[in-house]
Amino acid sequence: MSFERFYPIVEDADWVARVVAAGARLVQLRAKDKPADVARAEVRAALAACAGKATLVVNDYWEIALDEGAPWVHLGQGDLDGADVKAIRAKGVKLGVSTHDHAELDRALSLDPDYVALGPVWPTLLKVMPWAPQGLERLGEWKKRIGPRPLVAIGGITVERAPLC
């Protein structure tokens, strides 16, 4: 499997190291609901695993990401409420934002993110989602609305479905 167009989202630094060793060049650390000291240790270890080989995106822990020198932060809609986007931008850190409906897309675009994520595209068993699957038609609509900025399809992506995205 090639990671050329895949963006793995993993739960800890060990998985970051694994997917980087397998060829991933962009990987997200999504270590949800960890105490700050544990999250900081995970971010440090993940940055070390990526050093010179891949780019790390830190999900949610934007303050730790800034402190530790991570190049990217990913924020969900709920996490945007408490995030200092100006501080993120002032540090030169790139920003990805999750969206699930038109209002969330409008909010994301008002922040001029470096990428927009849409999901779930298909049903997923890995995360309980309050949204119905978005489908490929919505994915196409989002791409038209966001223009040349990257669009990340999340939720239910398999090797077989990926080319459809």
C-alpha positions in Angstrom: 0.0 0.0 0.0 1.3 3.5 -0.9 0.7 6.4 1.4 1.2 8.9 -1.4 -2.4 10.2 -1.0 -3.3 8.8 2.4 -3.2 10.8 5.6 -3.2 8.3 8.5 -4.8 9.4 11.7 -3.5 7.4 14.7 -3.9 7.4 18.4 -0.4 7.4 19.8 3.3 8.0 19.0 4.0 4.3 18.5 1.5 4.3 15.7 3.0 7.5 14.3 6.3 5.7 14.2 4.8 2.6 12.5 3.0 4.5 9.7 6.1 6.7 9.1 8.2 3.6 8.8 5.6 2.3 6.3 6.0 5.4 4.2 3.5 7.9 5.4 4.6 11.5 4.8 1.8 13.3 6.6 0.3 11.8 9.8 -2.1 13.0 12.5 -1.7 12.3 16.1 -5.2 12.0 17.5 -4.6 11.2 21.2 -8.0 12.2 22.6 -8.8 13.1 26.2 -5.3 12.6 27.6 -3.9 14.5 30.6 -1.6 17.4 29.4 1.6 15.6 30.6 0.7 12.5 28.7 -0.3 14.4 25.6 2.9 16.4 25.7 5.0 13.2 25.9 3.0 11.7 22.9 3.5 14.9 20.8 7.3 14.9 21.6 7.6 11.2 20.7 5.6 11.6 17.6 7.7 14.6 16.5 10.8 12.6 17.0 9.4 9.7 15.0 8.6 12.1 12.1 11.9 14.0 12.2 13.3 14.3 8.7 10.8 11.8 7.3 7.2 13.0 7.7 5.1 15.9 8.8 3.1 15.7 12.0 -0.4 17.1 12.5 -1.4 17.4 16.2 -5.2 17.0 16.8 -6.7 19.3 19.5 -3.7 20.0 21.7 -2.9 23.2 20.0 -1.0 24.8 22.9 1.2 21.7 23.3 1.7 21.7 19.5 2.9 25.3 19.6 5.2 24.7 22.6 6.7 21.6 21.1 7.2 23.1 17.6 4.7 21.0 15.7 4.2 22.3 12.1 0.4 21.6 11.9 -2.7 21.6 14.2 -6.0 20.0 13.4 -9.1 21.3 15.2 -12.7 20.0 15.3 -15.5 22.4 15.5 -15.8 22.1 19.3 -12.1 22.6 19.7 -12.2 25.8 17.7 -14.3 27.4 20.5 -11.3 27.4 22.9 -8.5 27.7 20.4 -6.4 30.8 19.8 -6.3 30.7 16.1 -4.3 34.0 16.0 -1.6 32.4 18.2 -1.5 29.4 15.9 -1.1 31.6 12.9 1.4 33.9 14.6 3.7 30.8 15.2 3.4 29.9 11.5 1.6 26.7 12.3 -0.7 25.4 9.6 -4.3 24.6 10.4 -6.7 21.9 9.3 -10.4 22.1 10.4 -13.1 19.4 10.5 -16.5 20.0 8.9 -19.8 18.1 8.8 -22.3 20.6 7.5 -22.6 23.9 5.6 -22.5 26.1 8.7 -19.3 24.4 9.9 -17.8 24.8 6.4 -18.6 28.5 6.5 -17.0 28.8 9.9 -13.9 26.9 8.8 -13.5 29.0 5.7 -13.7 32.2 7.7 -10.4 31.0 9.4 -8.7 30.5 6.1 -7.5 26.9 7.0 -4.7 25.2 5.1 -7.0 22.2 4.6 -10.6 21.3 5.2 -11.8 17.8 6.4 -15.2 16.5 5.6 -16.7 13.4 7.2 -17.8 10.9 7.6 -17.9 10.2 3.9 -19.0 6.6 4.6 -20.2 4.9 7.7 -17.4 4.2 10.2 -17.1 1.9 13.1 -14.0 3.6 14.6 -15.8 6.6 16.0 -19.4 7.3 17.0 -20.6 10.0 14.6 -23.7 12.1 15.2 -23.8 12.9 11.5 -25.0 10.7 8.7 -22.5 9.7 6.0 -21.8 12.7 3.8 -21.3 10.7 0.5 -19.3 11.4 -2.6 -21.7 14.1 -3.8 -21.1 16.2 -0.7 -17.4 15.6 -1.1 -17.6 17.1 -4.6 -19.7 20.0 -3.4 -17.1 20.8 -0.7 -14.3 20.7 -3.2 -16.0 23.2 -5.4 -16.6 25.5 -2.4 -13.1 25.4 -1.0 -11.3 25.8 -4.3 -7.6 24.9 -4.5 -7.0 24.2 -0.8 -6.7 20.5 0.1 -9.8 18.6 1.1 -9.4 15.6 3.4 -12.1 12.9 3.2 -12.5 11.1 6.5 -14.7 8.3 7.8 -15.1 4.8 6.3 -12.2 5.2 3.8 -10.9 1.9 2.7 -8.3 1.0 0.1 -11.2 0.2 -2.3 -13.1 3.4 -1.7 -10.1 5.8 -1.6 -9.9 6.2 -5.4 -13.5 7.4 -5.4 -12.6 10.3 -3.2 
